[in-house]
């Protein structure tokens, strides 16, 4: 590379951040979300698509979590429309929670069972029809397809599903970022049971999201994204349980476990 080309390349790099700073917040959000949204896209005929995602992140801060979870790493493997695995180290052990189609499992089973047993609230007795409805609702929440509620062709309009506000500039790991405060539109938030949630996104000059802070009605947390890739697919063994100490979960237990992990 000659001196002229080198100087031109440096000028382009230097101008990336100012250009991003001038970019409309909705356009910036669209460019950041599109690679992720494509994973959850439906096929042109409306059926759920098969796409993969691998995520490695670590927790910077969180409220109402056990102390051992603070600053811990998280690994997520996802294959739409019905496979999800989440791993995180807790007290020297790796906790794994997985959905493989309609099967739910967790390991180490003994620790998971303890967390479920220690849940502070148990379902109150009631009419059998009420219990059946509650079980059906839990299954619908947990076992529904992992897809966006919009057709693939409409993903270009994804930013209009959000309320977006510019939150200024910041630096993450020495790299300049632009911050956006994002909420789902009220009607969509209600349908996804995500009312009163706000996300602050730190977006780098290459439009990758490098940090996310979530604020909800009774929980806050900030996660740094260390690696995010989109392989063509993931092998079936990714979502298969080990040979021992595995607890098979019902959808209701799965929800209780998630709730328990959100409290001290």
N, C-alpha and C positions, 0 to 999 in steps of 0.2 A: 504494500500500500504506500503510495507516494504521500508527500507532506500535505498536498491539497486535499486528497481524499480523507486523510486522517483528521484534518481540521474540520472537514464537512461532517464526518461522523460524530466528532465531539460536539459540534454545534447542534446536531439533531438530538443527541442525548441531553444536552443542556436545556433544549427547548421543550422536552417532553412534559416536564412537570408544569411549567406555565401554561402550556396548551391544555393539560388536563384540568388545571385550576379554572380555566375559562369555560370548560365544557358544561353543558346543561346537566344538572344532577340526574334527571331521568335518563338521558343518553348514557351517562357514566354508569348508572346502575344497570342498564340494559346490557352493556358490554361486559360488565363484571358477572352478571347472573346467567348469561346465555349458555356458556359451556356447562354449567350445573343444571340449568333447566332442561337442556337437551337430554340429560340422563333420564329425566322423569317424563319425557315427552310421550304422547300416544302416537301410535301408527296412524297413517293417513285415513285408515278405515275406522279409527276411533278406539281400536283395541290397545291394551297396554303394550308398550314396546319393551325390548330386552336390551338394557344398557347397564354399564358397570361404572363403579366409582370406588376409588381407594383414597382414604383420608387419614393423615397422621397429624395430630394436633396436641397441644398441651394446655392445661388449665392455668390461667394466670391468677384468677381470683373468682370466688364464688361464695354466695351466702347459703346458709342452711345445709352445708355438706359436711360430712365427717372430716376431721382435720387431716386424715391420711389421704384424702382425695385432693387436697390443695396442691397445686403445682405438678400434678400427675399427668402422664401422657394418655392419649386416647387413640385407639386405632379403630377405624370404621371400614368395613367392606360391604358394599351394597351391589345387588344385582336386581334390577327391576324385572318384573313387577312385584316379587314376593320373597326376596331374600335379603336379610340384613343381619350383620354381625358387629357387635360392639365389644371391645376389649379395653380394660383399664386395670392397672396394678393397684391393689389395695392391701396394705399391711403385709407386703412381701409376696402376695399371691396375685395372679392375673385373674380378674373377674371377667367372665365372658357371658354375654346374653345374646341369644340368636333366635331369629325367625327364619325358618326354612319352609317356605310355602305355608301350610297350615299347622306346621309343627313348631312349638316353642320350647326352647331348652336353655338351661343355664348351668355354669360350672364355675367354681367347685360347688357341687350340690349342697353340701353340708352348710357352707357359709350362706348360700342363697336361702336355704330353708330357714335359717336363723333370722335373716333379715325379714322374711315374710312373717314369721311367727311373732316378731317383735313389733309389727305394725300396730300403731296405737289404736286404730279404729277397726272394728270388724263389721261386716254387714249386719244390719239390724234385722231381726226376724220379721217376716211379713207374709202376706198372701203368696201362694206359689206362683201365681201369674206375674206378680211384681218381681219375684226372684228370676223368673224366666226372662222377663223383659230386660232386667239388669244384666243378666248373662249375655243376652243377645246383643245389647248395646256395647258391652265390653269386647265381644268378638268382632263387631263391626269396626270398632276403633283400632284394634290391634291387627286384624287379618285382612283389612281392605287393601286393594292394590296400591303400590307405592308409585302413584302417578299424579301428575298435575290435573286439576279439574278443567283443563282447557285443551282444545285440539292442537296438534303440532303446528298447523299453519298459523295459529294465532299467537305463537310464542314471541313473534316480533313485537307484539303489543304488551308483552309482559310487564314493562315498567308502569303501565297505567293501572295495574292491579294494586299499586302501592301508593302511599303518601310519603313523599321524599323531601327532606330538608337538608340543605348544605350545613355541615357542622364544622367547617373550617379545615385547616391543614395540620398535619402532625408528622412525626418521623418515627418509623418502626425499624429497628435494627440498622439504623443509619440511612434508610431509604425514605425519601419524602412520600407522603401519602395524603390523600384527600379523604375526609370523613363525611359519611352520609348517615343521617338518622332516618330509619325506614320503618313504616308500619303497613300492615295489610289494610286494604280498604275495608270499611266496617262490615259490609255484607259478606265478603270472603272470609274475614277473620271469624265471624260468627259460625260460618259453615265448617271451618277447620278447627273450631274450639280454641282460637288463639286471640281472643279479645284481650285488650289491655297489655299487649306485648309490643315492645319496641326493640329494634336491633340497630346498633351503631356499627357501621362497616368501615374498616380502614382499607382503602383501595390504592394499590401501588400504580406506578406509571404505566405498567404493562397490563393494567386492568385486572390483575389478580387480587383476590381478597386475602389479606394477610392477618387480619384480626377481626373478631366479632365480639361485641358486648351485647348481651341480652338482658332486658329488664322486663319483668313481669309483675303481676299483682303481689306476689309474695316471694319472689326469687330473682336474683341477679347473678350474672356470671360473665366472665371474659375469657375467650379462648384465642390462642395464637395458632394459626394454621401453618404447620411446618412443611407439609407436602400434600398436594391434591392432584391426582392423576385420573385419567378416564380410559382404562384399557378396554379393548373390544369386548371382553367377557372375563368371567372368573370361573375357575374350575369348581365342580360340584363339591369336592372335599373341603373347600373353604368354609362351607356352612354345615358340615357334618360334625356331630359331637365326638369327644374322645371316648375311650373305651370304659372309663370308670368315673365315679363321683359326678354324675350328671343328674340334674333335676328336670323332669318334664313339667312344663308350666301350662296352666290353663290361661286363657286370655285375661281373666279376672286377676289371677296371681301375677301375671306379667305387669298389669297396671299397678297392683299393690307394690310390686318390687320397684318400679320406677318412682312411685310416690315415696317409698321408704328411702330410696337413695337421695331424695331431695330434702331429707330432714336429718337433723343430728340425732 
